């Protein structure tokens, strides 16, 4: 009986709530670190003739690359997901009791590896051994603008969802002889959610966010019919980014 009474008294004890006026501020700042995973949504042409390669060129291409199905079938896909790194700063503007407008400019580093159903072979000997994949490394300048909707605060915790858009500028795509070139910039739709936890001197948040590219990121074709084959086989190439962030505000 005494044990039950002790547990009841402990349950009734008032928890200390920290930073009770934090969400009443008009504007506040912070910083963010996180990990990301870059991916592509790849849409391939059904055959390289549909991609616009002249049938007269196929015999020459066959000399360089062992194509399948009489030289009419080649496709690309993402070989594996490789973790990257993201850093940024936070500016949050209070719109109402439950809504905030957030701007989180930052820098993201990541890599994607495209694999083909044929060896990646460059007649200029850059990939003379027939590599299994082609690596595309990116360094993004991120400019996301998000609306944050917060649920009711429970003691020192508060879940939330975010929705918005972002513009990203890839500042690493400078090589002129890439087998697959990317456009330098693009717009993204973003959706995610997270959990705020209030400590005595700051608010800590864990947030998961998915970003989907709204633009076809396939850039200009490289010179030479053999090298352009790898890019020409792709009909549409859109970026997908998953980010797990840790915010300190």
N, C-alpha and C positions, 0 to 999 in steps of 0.2 A: 504493500500500500504506500509506504514511504517512497519507494522507487518510482511508482506511477506519479505521485504528487511532485517529485523532483523533476521528472521529464516534462510535466505539464507547466511547471513554473519556468523551466528553461525555454519552452516553446513560446510562452507569453512574453518573454523578455524582448524589449524593443531594440531592433537593430539600429546601429548608427548609420545614418545616411550622409554620404559625403557630397560636396559640391552641389548643394540643393538649388543654387541659383545659376548654375553653369549654363543651362539651356535658355535662360532668360536674356543672356547677352546678345546684343544686336549682331556682333561680328566677333569671331575668334579665329585663331591660327594654330597650326601644328605641323607635324611632319609625318611622313609615311615611309615604311620599308616593306618589301614583299618579294615573293617569288612568282614567276610567270611561266606559262607554257604556251609557246607559239605554235600555231597549226595553220594548215591551208584547207579550204574546201576546193577540191580539184575536180573540174569537169573536163573530160577528155573528148576529143573528136572520135567518132566511131572508126575512122580510118584516116590515113594521112592524105588521101586524095580529097576528102571532105575538108581537110585543113587548108587546102589551096596549094599543095605541092604538085607540080606538074608530073604527070606519069612518065614523061620522057626522062626526068631526073632520077627515077627510081633505080635504074641499073647502076648509076654512079654512086648512089647512096648505099646500095647493097655491097659495094666494094669496101666501104668503110665500116658499116654497121650490119651485123647479121640480123636483119629484121625478120619478124615472124609473118606467117600467112601471106607469102609472096610480096612482102614489103608493104603491106597495107594496114598493119596493126601495130601501134605503139601507144603506151599510156604511162602516166605518171601518178604517183601517190606519195603521201608523207610516210617516210620510213619509220620514224620513231619520234616521240615527244621528248624534248630535252629541256630541263629546267633552266630558267633565266632569272634575272634580277631586276628589280624595280625600286626606284627611290623617287620621292616627290615631296612637295610642300602643300599644305592645306589652308584654304581660305573658305570659311563657312559663314553664310549670311542668314540670319533668322528671318523667315518669311511669316511664320505663324507659330502657334504653340507646338505643332507637330511637324512642320515643314521647314527644311533648310535648303538653300541653294549653295552648292559646293563647287569650287573650282580647285582642281588638283593637278597643276602642271608638274611634270616630272620627266624622268629619263629611264628608259627600259632597254635592257640588253637581252638578246635571245638568238636562237638558231633554229632553223628548220632544215630537214634533210629530205630531198626528193629522191625517190627511187623509181627506176624505170623497169619495164619488162624486157629491156635489151641492155647490154652493157653501155655505160657512159664512156664513149670513146671520142677523142678529139684528134683530128688529123694533124693538128699543130703540136701534138705530143703533150698537151697539158694533162690529158687523161688517157695516155697511151696504153695503160695496163687494163683498161676497162673497169672503172670504179663501180662499186655497188650502189653508191648514192652520190648526189650532188648537194653540197652544203651551202645554204643561204643564211648568212649572218646579218642581223639587223641591229641598229641602234636607233631607237625611236625617241623623238621629242614628243611627249604626250600632253594633250590639252583637253582633258575631259571636263564637261560641265554637267552636273548631276543634281537631281532633286532627291532629297532624302526624306522619307516619311517614317516617323518614329512612333512606335507603339507606346502604351502607357508604361511609365517607369515602375519597376518592381524592386523596391529597396535600392540597391546600387547597380541594377542591371536594366538595360533597355534594348530590345531588339528593334531592327529597322530594315527597310528595303530601299533600294536606290534604282533610279531609272534616268537615262539621259543619253547624251551623245558625246563623241570625242573626235578630234582631228589629230592624226599622228603623222609626223614627218620623219622619214627614214634618212638619217644623215650618213649612213655607212655605204650606200649603194653608189660607189664611184668608179668601179671597174668597168672598162669599156668592152671587155671580151667575155663577159659572163655567158654561160650557156643559157641561163634563164634570167632575164632582167626583170626587176620590179620597178613599178612607178614609185616615186619618192614620197608621195603623200596620199592620204585617203581618209574618208570619214567612216565612223563606226557607230553602231547602236549598242548601248550598254545596259545591262540589267544585272542586279545582284542583291545581296542582303548581308547583314552583319549583326553584331552584338556589341553594344556599348557597356563598359564596366567602369564605374566611378571609383577612383581611389582618392585619398585625402588631398592630393595636390595636382592630379591630372586625370584625364579620361583616356582609357585604353580601349581600342576597338579592334575586333577581328572581322574581316570583311572578305567575302568571295564575290568575284565579279566576272561576268562573261561579256566579251566584246566581239561583235560580228561586223566584218568589213562590208560596207555598202557599195564599194567600187571594185571593178575588176583590176587587180594589181599587176597583171601581166604587162610588162613594158615593151619597148622596141625590140625587134628581133636582132640577134647578133649577125655579123657578116658571114657569108658563106653558106651554101645550101646544106652542107652536112651539119654544121653547128646549129643552124636555125631549126633543124628538124626537131630538136628536143623541146624548144619553146612552141613551135608551130603545132605540135601534137596536143597542146593544151587549149581548150576553148575558153575556159573561165577560171580565174584563180583569185579567190577571196580569202582574206586573212581572218583567222579566228584566234582569240587570245583569252586564256583563263588566267586570272590574277588572284592570288591570296595575299591580302595586305594586312599590315599591322599599323594602326594609326595611334599617334600620341598627340593629344590636344590639351 
